[in-house]
Amino acid sequence: MSSPRKFVDELIALPSQPGVFNPWRDRDPVNDAGVQAPRIRAENLTRYLQMRVGKARLVLIAEAPGFRGAKFSGIAMTSERILMDHQPKVPSSAVFDGEKSRTSLEALMPLGFIEPTASITWSLLLSLGLKPSEFVLWNSFPCHPFKGTNPLTNRAPTPAELASCAHVLPLMLELFDTAQVVAVGRVAQRALASLGLEVPNVRHPAMGGATAFRSQIMELLSASAKRNAPVESS
């Protein structure tokens, strides 16, 4: 079995591609606060994963990182607003314990970028009683695809880009091989199906999908709780 540090090393070693930003290796010379930014993001992800190995019971797989999230935090579906403890109802200790550093320039967003998907996902899972160590958030495509030459944009990964990093998702799932995997959106569902995995699929919370996402996640967790409930003896 791999380890969080070995997994992050695999991410750092991914081949460079035009229009794709690798948060754990690449530095954004305009928007990163310093040359240490990639190292900080790599350490953020390592500590996040270490907190969950052997404990997680749910893995949510979405599409790709956004510039308001993992581009600067290094952690899927997690904004710097959450990381730096400026997100109501989501304490930064839920991400990982200990001191944390931002990597984006403070002038971009004084409290760090806020990402709707991150806010919805974290607040929902915590409100449903899951411990932070019991769930893991990840993406089908690990790196941040952007439009043209503007790193502060988002776009969907191309089929070729997804294929170039197809080996990463199995490595992530290997770290959490006893957890239930859930696809968040169609891209994730197709990526997991390509691995031979048929898993539950829920609506992505972006683009008006928040209500459906909440309801479907609640249904999944309720069904899981019923399956795992102890059988009363007569």
C-alpha positions, 0 to 999 in steps of 0.5 A: 500500500502507498502512503500519503507522502508517496502519493503526493510525490506521485503528484509532484512528478506528473508531467507538465501540460499547457493550460494545467497548473500542478499545485504541488509542484508549480508556482504561480509567479503572479498570484502565489505569495512566494517561492515556497508555495508549492512546498506548502501545498504539498505539505497541506495535502500530506497532512490532510491525508495522514489525518484520514488514513485508516479512519475514512469511511467516505470518499467523494470524487468530483471533477477537477480543482478550481482556482478558488480551492485546491490551486492555493490550498492544495486540498480538493474541494477546500478553500483557503478561507476554510484553511485559514479559519475564516469559514463559519461552521467549518473550523480549520482544525477539521482540515488538519491539526496544527499551524497553517499557511496560505499560499495566495497573495493577501491582496487577491483576497484578504481572508483567502478565496471562498469556493461555494463547492467547498463551503457546501460540502464541508458544512454539510458533511460536518452538520450530518455528524461525520468526523473530519477524519471520516471523509476524504475529498478528491477529484477525477483530474488532480491538477487545475485546468485553466482557460488560455493564459489566465490562471484565475479561471476554471475549465473542464479537463479534456479527455486527453488530460484525464487520460494523462493522469488516469493512474492517480485516482487508483492510487488515491483509492488504494489509500482508502480502500475500505471507504465507500466511494461516491461520484460527485457529478458525471465526470467523476462517474465516468472516471470511476467507471473506467476503473471498473467501479460502479459507485453511487453518483450524486449531483455536483453542488455547483451550477444550481445543484446544491439542493440535490447534492445535499438531499442525495448525500443525506440519503446515502448516509442514511442508507449506509447507517441502516445497513451498518446498524446492529441486528437486535436479537429477539 
